[in-house]
Amino acid sequence: MSGESRSNFAPAFLFLPRPKREALRAVYAYCRLIDDIVDSGAWPEAEARRQLDFWREEVERLFAGRPTHAVAQSLLPHVAAFRLPKEAFLEMIRGCSLDLEGTRYRTPEELESYMRGVASSVGLLAVEIFGYRSTPPERIREFATLFGYAFQLTNIIRDVGADLELGRIYLPASDMEAAGYTMKSLMLREHNAAFGSLMAALYRRAKTYYQRARSLVDFRDRPGLVAAEVMAHVYEGLLEEIRENHFRVLFHRSSLSSWRKTVLAGKGWLYCHGL
């Protein structure tokens, strides 16, 4: 979870009462910690794996009411108050551990498994904090999962060039083949017609995730989920910015100004209140 990604969540906190803000901060502290074990470069691979193993055990201690780490201890009251699911904490660890494998993703479905770990897991925790009444639990979980896919695929599109610097490629091989874009062209950072076709296909898939997620929520729950929709509006705004810049992501990392994020956050609030 990059600094830019973290800042994209900041506007959503403004729409939450204090107890929910505190719970969400504790959850994001955990998610940042797990993400940093893999992405910060502070530890060699063997130590990163050991750290992740510690956190698998620490999650079990957390849910037994005996956490030992300060971050887990800060989560303890919120786990009980919001009935946060243990599986989502473990999914975050599973997803981040995949970045230690150095594997490629053959299909969109394989990539979704990764995104479910690193992004949807956060959403599954967040929706329990936001709260819902009228949407069935299975639909709200699918909503959180799809928004997670949408946010993470937006990040993947934005970070193609930056990820290459880390030796990581998240573009599904089947999508590259369908677009006629080769691995050699990617390594050379060739922005040609095939690359444009590839990015356009990923853009459409991300848009579909956003649309499918919104269709799952009962309109009566939208005001309570305003923080999620604010985040979605910011991320979808970033996706549109990238498209308008003709997917110039091989040497450039797009971002939104604070003013633009504020405008998008306001639109998210209006959408949730039917305005």
N, C-alpha and C positions, 0 to 999 in steps of 0.2 A: 504494500500500500504506500505509494509514493507521497511526498509532501503535497504535490498537486492534487492527488486523489483525496488526501485528507481534507484539504481546503475546500474541495467540492462538497463535502458533507457539512461544513460549518454552518451554512445558512439554515439547514434543517433544525439545528439545535434551538434556534430562536423561537420555534413554534411549539416547544415542549414545556410543560410545567417542570418545576425544579426536580421532583423525585424521578421523573422519566429522563431528564437531562443527566442526572447523576448516574442512573443505571446505564444509559447509553455510553457515557464517558468511560465507565468501568469496562463495558464490553469492548469498546474500541481500544482501550489500553491493552487488553488481552490480545486483540487481533493484531495490533501494531507489534506487540512483543513477538508473537509467533511469526509474523511476516519478516521481522527484522532478523530473526535467527537465520533465515535462509538468504535474505536479500541484502543485509547490511555489509556482508563481506568480512565481518568481525571474526568469524570462526572458520576453520577448515571444515571440510565436509564431515569428517568423522565426529568432530565436536558438535556440529550442527545437528547431526542425527542423535547424538546423546542428549542434547538439549530438548529436542522434540520428544524423545522417549520420556524424559523427566516430566514434560508437560502432559503427556498422556496419563502418567501416574498422578500428576497433580490435579487433573480434572476429576479423576476418581476420588481423590481425597477431598476435593471441593464438594462433591455431591454426597460425600459421607460426613460433611460438616467439619473436616479437619484440614483445611488448606494450610500450607506452610509458606508460600510465597506471598509477598505483599500484594501483587496484582490479583492473585486468586482470592486473598482475604478481602480485598475491596469488592469482589464480585459476590461474596457469600450472602449478604442480605438481599441482593437483587435477584439471585437465583431463586430464593424462596418467595419473595414478593411478587415476582412476575412469572414464576414457574418456567424458567428458561430451560430449554431442552439440552440435556447432556450431549446428545448426538451431534448437535450443531457445533459445540466446542471441539469435539473430536474431529468433525469434518474439516474444520479450519486447519487442524494439524495435518490431516491426510492430504488436503489440497496443497499446502505449502511444501510438504515433503516431496511432492512430484517434481518440484523444481530442482531437487537434488539428483533426480534420476537422469536428467539430460535427455529425456525422450522427446520425440516428435509426436504430433497428433495426426493420425491418418485421416480421420473423419470428423465432421462437426460433432458427432455424438461423443467421440473420445474427448474432444475439447470441452464439451458440456460437463463431462465428469470432472475435469480439472476446475472449471468455473464454478461448479456446484460446491467444491471444497473451499476455494479461496474467496468466493464472493457470495454465493447464495447462502452459505452458512451464516454470514453476518446478517443477511436479511431475515433469516429464520429466527434469529435472536431478537432482532430489532422489532419485528411485527408483534412479538409478545409484549414488548415494552410499550409500543404505540397503543395497542389494544384494538379490539374489534368485537362486534356483537352479532351482526346480521349476516356476515359472510361465513359459510361453513368452514371449519378448521382446515379441511383438505384443500379447499379453494384458496384460503389465505396462505397456506404453505406453498401452493403452486404459484401464487402471485409473488411471494418473496423469492422463490427460486428463479422465476423468469426475470424479475427486475435485477437479480444478481447476475444472470447471464447478460442482460442488456448493458449493465454498468461495466462488467468486465470485458465484454466484446468491444465496447466503446474504447476502453483503455488499450486493448490489444491493437485496435486500428490506429489509435493515436501514437502508440509506442513502438511501431514496427522498427524504425531506425534505432531507437534507444535500446530495444531488446537485442538487436543484432550486436551491439557493443558488448553485451553480456553473454553472447553466444547462445541466445535463446530465440527460438522461432515458434510462435504460437499459431501460425497460419496453417490450417489443415491441408495436408498434402493433396487430398481429393479436390479441394477448392482451387488450389494452385494448378492442378492438372486440367480441371475444367476450364480455367481461364487461359490456359496456354502459357502460364508464367513459370519459368524454370528456377531451380535452386541456384543455378549459376547466375541468372539475372538478379536474383535477390542478393546474392553475395556481392555482386557488382553494384547494387543499389540502382538498378535501371528502372526509371519511371517511364514505362512505355505503355502502349495501348492495352497489353495483356495485364499489366499491373493495375491499370485503371479499372479493367473489368473485374479483377479479383477484389479490389477494394469496394467496388459498387455492390458486388454480391454480398460481401460481409456487412456493408451498410444496410442493405435490405433485410438481412437476417436480424441485425440488431433492432431495426425499426419494428420488425415483426414481434420480437420479444417484448418491446415496450407496449405494443398494441394488445398482445395476448394477455399480458399481466393486468392491464387496466380493465379488460373485459371480465375479469374474474371477481372484481370487488363489488359488493352490494353498495349502491350509491349512499345508503345511510351510514356506511362506515368510512366514507371518504374524508369527512372532517377530522376524524380521529387518526387517519393515516396521512395527514397533511405533510408530516415530516418526510415520509417516504416519497410522496409525490413531488415535494420540493427538490429532493435529491435527483429524482428522475428527470424533472424539467431541466436541471442544471446539466446533467449528463447528456440528455438528448440534445440540449443546446450546443454542447461541445461537439457532439456527433455531426450536427448540421454545419457547424463552423468548419469542421474538417472537410466535409463534402463540398462546401462553398469554395474552399481553398484547393479543390481538385485533388484531394487526398495526397497532398505534399507532405508525407510523413516519413520519408526515408532519410531526410536530413533536417527535418523540422518537427518540433513537438508543440502542437497547438495547445493553447490555453485560453481561458476566458478572463476578461477583466472583472474586477470586483463589482463594478457597476452593472455589467452584463449578468453576472450571477444574481445580483439583487433583483433585477428586472425579471429574470426567469423564476426566482423564488416567489415573487409576487404573482406571477402567472400560475404557478403551482397552487398557491393558496386560493386563488380565484377559481381554478378548476375544481378543487375539492369542495368548495362552497357553492358550486353551481352557478358561478357568475362569469 
